Amino acid sequence: MDIKHFIKAKLQDYFKSRLKLQVNTFKNNFDSDSFENVALLFPVRGKNDMDLLRNVVRKAKQDSLKITVVVFSFTIDMPDLITDRNLYIFNADSFNYKWQPNDDLKQWLEKRKFDLLINFDFNGLFELKNLHNLINAGFKIANQSESLHNYCDLTINIDENKINWAAFYTLAIRNLKMLKIKKNDTRNRSSNSNTLQQERGNR
């Protein structure tokens, strides 16, 4: 690492614990009946994480979702990468010393809007929280963590020692389906109530 990168890395470490991220709210009128364009956000430290990531990608494709895989890499080299046009890898070099996105990442973020974002970071890492906050998505899901509570529409309480990424994906989709059922049930009750009132008015 040259002196320039060394100083930048030290400054990034300094600001990680001191920066307060402004919550980005993207009002896309999320409809749980239709979430097809999905971003999956992962922290990756090596080959084992890439193998776990593949399992999630397979599950999402089986669900016929259009997915974009977003990786924050903590390693210089990314071993055995997935060859996929919808895989995007970012790291500390994608940000300046105050963790603001560089021009390439900024353009990438501006061009993309997702129906749904699922964050697979279970540890509330600053790097992932920052990227999670910057991604434009109508609905955001993450592990139940104090550091992410204000940045999500839905958090899921899990034991990170007993659950893997594939299981978390399944839980996230199941919770969305439950929200859909609950919403449809509310609609049906409202419709039935209006019909009943109309019938009474016609008597």
Secondary structure, 3 states (H helix, E strand, C coil): CCHHHHHHHHHHHHHHCCCCCCCCCCCCCCCCCCCCEEEEEEEECCHHHHHHHHHHHHHHHHCCCEEEEEEEECCCCCCCCCCCCCEEEECHHHECCCCCECHHHHHHHHCCCEEEEEECCCCCCHHHHHHHHHCCEEEEEEECCCCCHHHCCEEECCCCCCCCHHHHHHHHHHHHHHHHHHHHHHHHHHHHHHHHHHHHHHC
